[in-house]
């Protein structure tokens, strides 16, 4: 049976109960993080925790425990569930209080966490995905990783019914990001992605890929680009914790370039895979 984290305790999934007046449940008043685990090791732990602290600060939400203690509990959760490869997800809400919109005076934030198995089988990895387009109807603080995901959910649902793996969002003509990923294009060998401002979540994978690009000598620029530039790009891919680097081979009815993985995308995937393998060997030593 799966064990989950509830505050400072490790309990059976079936025993976990959420208060009906929890503000996460009533308002989406909370924050979250999801991290990959490879061979039992958390990938990019530090930047994820830094982003969690930032999200909490931006919402004046008090973390229930220190980041060091939360990290320790998340590692324990992985250990207890004997997770090798998968995702660890955790969220922190402002806590339970009689329903009123403004922050209650006396409230204790609530943390819950769980893991899920995802075997990383490279031989079964699809070559890429088809993406749909969706108007970005979300609020103007997309930089905060909050539980309020209805705009993202509606866009992903549109993609799902259209048989696409992701919805790429645009505000008018400007592409922002994916519904649960960041979007990149390649034009004439240059990598282009939306700047990290209030219109996108600054993905940890996005930052990692920009770092890889730097190491590989791939030129990149963080600037806005249009839907027209997207569909006419040489290469398109999305990044995200569980997506890693995922090529987009078709957008709506239009095939991207020749419909194959492009050379820049391939280089980044190779470098990403090498990093995962490096972590696996570290965990063995
Ligand atoms: N943008 C949005 C809207 C997301 O939900 C996610 C995934 N959490 C990302 C980008 C990618 O972020 P990360 O690489 O940190 O998973």
Boltz pocket constraint, residues with backbone or C-beta under 6 A from the ligand:
constraints:
  - pocket:
      binder: B
      contacts: [[A, 34], [A, 142], [A, 152], [A, 177], [A, 178], [A, 179], [A, 180], [A, 181], [A, 182], [A, 200], [A, 201], [A, 202], [A, 203], [A, 204], [A, 205], [A, 206], [A, 239], [A, 240], [A, 241], [A, 242]]
      max_distance: 6.0
